[in-house]
Amino acid sequence: MLEIKNVYKTFNAGTVNEKVALRGLELTLQDGDFVTVIGGNGAGKSTMLNAIAGVWPVDMGKILVDGQDITRLPEHKRAQYIGRVFQDPMMGTAATMQIDENLALAARRGAKRTLRIGITKKEHDEYYELLKTLDLGLENRMTSKVGLLSGGQRQAVTLLMATLKRPKLLLLDEHTAALDPKTAAKVLELSQKIVSENHLTTLMITHNMKDAIKYGNRLIMMHEGHIIYDVRGEEKANLQVSDLLQRFEQVSGGSLDNDRMLLS
């Protein structure tokens, strides 16, 4: 479902601030894979997601989604393939619009605009049932402005919006990092439920090694712009945080320098 072939990305090339973010990155995801991504500071995790989403062009290599070469497609044209939830709960939604209006925007993504009525009764009923699955009581607040919701509620709505059109690929970019632990756990459970029920191919960046082990069927560790560890199935399920730290030191030749990961 996703193929990243020999991808390179350098920022500020030829200057004193030159930074090689991705170096020969290779990654293949099968249909339905739920892959968690961990790594130290500057490992290339977010650069990889931004390269897939088309935030910036890559210097070299190819990116394919479901066999389609999207390497040179602009960001807005990749929206038909990709759903994304950001770290900041304020992104991904229109704060001054109602919950149902935000869902309607997501449902119309990529569709031709018309002058018909904003939200039909049929759509309203569909959004009601969708919101009900979140178990947050939002189905009874459909006309509330999204900007009035808590961070966790907003991320839950963003999750629904990102998956409403059943994307080929779902990108979760540390989407619980800005939430308190209890709310983060709730949003992660919702993510797992939505991914599983819709059989979505998913890449989830997290700084929490316990979450990386607990969720998904595969875990990859990045360092200096490429993948240094790739584990799945039963081997992944039996991992401990200490195993990941040890593995990182063995493969990278140094200790992990990400305080957020170590404190988690």
Secondary structure as a PSIPRED ss2 file (coil, helix, strand):
# PSIPRED VFORMAT (PSIPRED V4.0)

   1 M C   1.000  0.000  0.000
   2 L E   0.000  0.000  1.000
   3 E E   0.000  0.000  1.000
   4 I E   0.000  0.000  1.000
   5 K E   0.000  0.000  1.000
   6 N E   0.000  0.000  1.000
   7 V E   0.000  0.000  1.000
   8 Y E   0.000  0.000  1.000
   9 K E   0.000  0.000  1.000
  10 T E   0.000  0.000  1.000
  11 F E   0.000  0.000  1.000
  12 N C   1.000  0.000  0.000
  13 A C   1.000  0.000  0.000
  14 G C   1.000  0.000  0.000
  15 T C   1.000  0.000  0.000
  16 V C   1.000  0.000  0.000
  17 N C   1.000  0.000  0.000
  18 E C   1.000  0.000  0.000
  19 K E   0.000  0.000  1.000
  20 V E   0.000  0.000  1.000
  21 A E   0.000  0.000  1.000
  22 L E   0.000  0.000  1.000
  23 R E   0.000  0.000  1.000
  24 G E   0.000  0.000  1.000
  25 L E   0.000  0.000  1.000
  26 E E   0.000  0.000  1.000
  27 L E   0.000  0.000  1.000
  28 T E   0.000  0.000  1.000
  29 L E   0.000  0.000  1.000
  30 Q C   1.000  0.000  0.000
  31 D C   1.000  0.000  0.000
  32 G C   1.000  0.000  0.000
  33 D C   1.000  0.000  0.000
  34 F E   0.000  0.000  1.000
  35 V E   0.000  0.000  1.000
  36 T E   0.000  0.000  1.000
  37 V E   0.000  0.000  1.000
  38 I E   0.000  0.000  1.000
  39 G E   0.000  0.000  1.000
  40 G C   1.000  0.000  0.000
  41 N C   1.000  0.000  0.000
  42 G C   1.000  0.000  0.000
  43 A C   1.000  0.000  0.000
  44 G C   1.000  0.000  0.000
  45 K H   0.000  1.000  0.000
  46 S H   0.000  1.000  0.000
  47 T H   0.000  1.000  0.000
  48 M H   0.000  1.000  0.000
  49 L H   0.000  1.000  0.000
  50 N H   0.000  1.000  0.000
  51 A H   0.000  1.000  0.000
  52 I H   0.000  1.000  0.000
  53 A H   0.000  1.000  0.000
  54 G C   1.000  0.000  0.000
  55 V C   1.000  0.000  0.000
  56 W C   1.000  0.000  0.000
  57 P C   1.000  0.000  0.000
  58 V C   1.000  0.000  0.000
  59 D C   1.000  0.000  0.000
  60 M E   0.000  0.000  1.000
  61 G E   0.000  0.000  1.000
  62 K E   0.000  0.000  1.000
  63 I E   0.000  0.000  1.000
  64 L E   0.000  0.000  1.000
  65 V E   0.000  0.000  1.000
  66 D C   1.000  0.000  0.000
  67 G C   1.000  0.000  0.000
  68 Q E   0.000  0.000  1.000
  69 D E   0.000  0.000  1.000
  70 I C   1.000  0.000  0.000
  71 T C   1.000  0.000  0.000
  72 R C   1.000  0.000  0.000
  73 L C   1.000  0.000  0.000
  74 P C   1.000  0.000  0.000
  75 E H   0.000  1.000  0.000
  76 H H   0.000  1.000  0.000
  77 K H   0.000  1.000  0.000
  78 R H   0.000  1.000  0.000
  79 A H   0.000  1.000  0.000
  80 Q H   0.000  1.000  0.000
  81 Y C   1.000  0.000  0.000
  82 I E   0.000  0.000  1.000
  83 G E   0.000  0.000  1.000
  84 R E   0.000  0.000  1.000
  85 V E   0.000  0.000  1.000
  86 F C   1.000  0.000  0.000
  87 Q C   1.000  0.000  0.000
  88 D C   1.000  0.000  0.000
  89 P C   1.000  0.000  0.000
  90 M C   1.000  0.000  0.000
  91 M C   1.000  0.000  0.000
  92 G C   1.000  0.000  0.000
  93 T C   1.000  0.000  0.000
  94 A C   1.000  0.000  0.000
  95 A C   1.000  0.000  0.000
  96 T C   1.000  0.000  0.000
  97 M C   1.000  0.000  0.000
  98 Q E   0.000  0.000  1.000
  99 I H   0.000  1.000  0.000
 100 D H   0.000  1.000  0.000
 101 E H   0.000  1.000  0.000
 102 N H   0.000  1.000  0.000
 103 L H   0.000  1.000  0.000
 104 A H   0.000  1.000  0.000
 105 L H   0.000  1.000  0.000
 106 A H   0.000  1.000  0.000
 107 A H   0.000  1.000  0.000
 108 R C   1.000  0.000  0.000
 109 R C   1.000  0.000  0.000
 110 G C   1.000  0.000  0.000
 111 A C   1.000  0.000  0.000
 112 K C   1.000  0.000  0.000
 113 R C   1.000  0.000  0.000
 114 T C   1.000  0.000  0.000
 115 L C   1.000  0.000  0.000
 116 R C   1.000  0.000  0.000
 117 I C   1.000  0.000  0.000
 118 G C   1.000  0.000  0.000
 119 I C   1.000  0.000  0.000
 120 T C   1.000  0.000  0.000
 121 K H   0.000  1.000  0.000
 122 K H   0.000  1.000  0.000
 123 E H   0.000  1.000  0.000
 124 H H   0.000  1.000  0.000
 125 D H   0.000  1.000  0.000
 126 E H   0.000  1.000  0.000
 127 Y H   0.000  1.000  0.000
 128 Y H   0.000  1.000  0.000
 129 E H   0.000  1.000  0.000
 130 L H   0.000  1.000  0.000
 131 L H   0.000  1.000  0.000
 132 K H   0.000  1.000  0.000
 133 T C   1.000  0.000  0.000
 134 L C   1.000  0.000  0.000
 135 D C   1.000  0.000  0.000
 136 L C   1.000  0.000  0.000
 137 G C   1.000  0.000  0.000
 138 L H   0.000  1.000  0.000
 139 E H   0.000  1.000  0.000
 140 N H   0.000  1.000  0.000
 141 R C   1.000  0.000  0.000
 142 M C   1.000  0.000  0.000
 143 T C   1.000  0.000  0.000
 144 S C   1.000  0.000  0.000
 145 K E   0.000  0.000  1.000
 146 V H   0.000  1.000  0.000
 147 G H   0.000  1.000  0.000
 148 L H   0.000  1.000  0.000
 149 L C   1.000  0.000  0.000
 150 S C   1.000  0.000  0.000
 151 G H   0.000  1.000  0.000
 152 G H   0.000  1.000  0.000
 153 Q H   0.000  1.000  0.000
 154 R H   0.000  1.000  0.000
 155 Q H   0.000  1.000  0.000
 156 A H   0.000  1.000  0.000
 157 V H   0.000  1.000  0.000
 158 T H   0.000  1.000  0.000
 159 L H   0.000  1.000  0.000
 160 L H   0.000  1.000  0.000
 161 M H   0.000  1.000  0.000
 162 A H   0.000  1.000  0.000
 163 T H   0.000  1.000  0.000
 164 L C   1.000  0.000  0.000
 165 K C   1.000  0.000  0.000
 166 R C   1.000  0.000  0.000
 167 P C   1.000  0.000  0.000
 168 K C   1.000  0.000  0.000
 169 L E   0.000  0.000  1.000
 170 L E   0.000  0.000  1.000
 171 L E   0.000  0.000  1.000
 172 L E   0.000  0.000  1.000
 173 D E   0.000  0.000  1.000
 174 E C   1.000  0.000  0.000
 175 H C   1.000  0.000  0.000
 176 T C   1.000  0.000  0.000
 177 A C   1.000  0.000  0.000
 178 A C   1.000  0.000  0.000
 179 L C   1.000  0.000  0.000
 180 D C   1.000  0.000  0.000
 181 P H   0.000  1.000  0.000
 182 K H   0.000  1.000  0.000
 183 T H   0.000  1.000  0.000
 184 A H   0.000  1.000  0.000
 185 A H   0.000  1.000  0.000
 186 K H   0.000  1.000  0.000
 187 V H   0.000  1.000  0.000
 188 L H   0.000  1.000  0.000
 189 E H   0.000  1.000  0.000
 190 L H   0.000  1.000  0.000
 191 S H   0.000  1.000  0.000
 192 Q H   0.000  1.000  0.000
 193 K H   0.000  1.000  0.000
 194 I H   0.000  1.000  0.000
 195 V H   0.000  1.000  0.000
 196 S H   0.000  1.000  0.000
 197 E H   0.000  1.000  0.000
 198 N H   0.000  1.000  0.000
 199 H C   1.000  0.000  0.000
 200 L C   1.000  0.000  0.000
 201 T E   0.000  0.000  1.000
 202 T E   0.000  0.000  1.000
 203 L E   0.000  0.000  1.000
 204 M E   0.000  0.000  1.000
 205 I E   0.000  0.000  1.000
 206 T C   1.000  0.000  0.000
 207 H C   1.000  0.000  0.000
 208 N C   1.000  0.000  0.000
 209 M H   0.000  1.000  0.000
 210 K H   0.000  1.000  0.000
 211 D H   0.000  1.000  0.000
 212 A H   0.000  1.000  0.000
 213 I H   0.000  1.000  0.000
 214 K H   0.000  1.000  0.000
 215 Y C   1.000  0.000  0.000
 216 G C   1.000  0.000  0.000
 217 N C   1.000  0.000  0.000
 218 R E   0.000  0.000  1.000
 219 L E   0.000  0.000  1.000
 220 I E   0.000  0.000  1.000
 221 M E   0.000  0.000  1.000
 222 M E   0.000  0.000  1.000
 223 H E   0.000  0.000  1.000
 224 E C   1.000  0.000  0.000
 225 G C   1.000  0.000  0.000
 226 H E   0.000  0.000  1.000
 227 I E   0.000  0.000  1.000
 228 I E   0.000  0.000  1.000
 229 Y E   0.000  0.000  1.000
 230 D E   0.000  0.000  1.000
 231 V E   0.000  0.000  1.000
 232 R E   0.000  0.000  1.000
 233 G H   0.000  1.000  0.000
 234 E H   0.000  1.000  0.000
 235 E H   0.000  1.000  0.000
 236 K H   0.000  1.000  0.000
 237 A H   0.000  1.000  0.000
 238 N C   1.000  0.000  0.000
 239 L C   1.000  0.000  0.000
 240 Q C   1.000  0.000  0.000
 241 V H   0.000  1.000  0.000
 242 S H   0.000  1.000  0.000
 243 D H   0.000  1.000  0.000
 244 L H   0.000  1.000  0.000
 245 L H   0.000  1.000  0.000
 246 Q H   0.000  1.000  0.000
 247 R H   0.000  1.000  0.000
 248 F H   0.000  1.000  0.000
 249 E H   0.000  1.000  0.000
 250 Q H   0.000  1.000  0.000
 251 V H   0.000  1.000  0.000
 252 S H   0.000  1.000  0.000
 253 G C   1.000  0.000  0.000
 254 G C   1.000  0.000  0.000
 255 S C   1.000  0.000  0.000
 256 L C   1.000  0.000  0.000
 257 D C   1.000  0.000  0.000
 258 N C   1.000  0.000  0.000
 259 D H   0.000  1.000  0.000
 260 R H   0.000  1.000  0.000
 261 M H   0.000  1.000  0.000
 262 L H   0.000  1.000  0.000
 263 L H   0.000  1.000  0.000
 264 S C   1.000  0.000  0.000
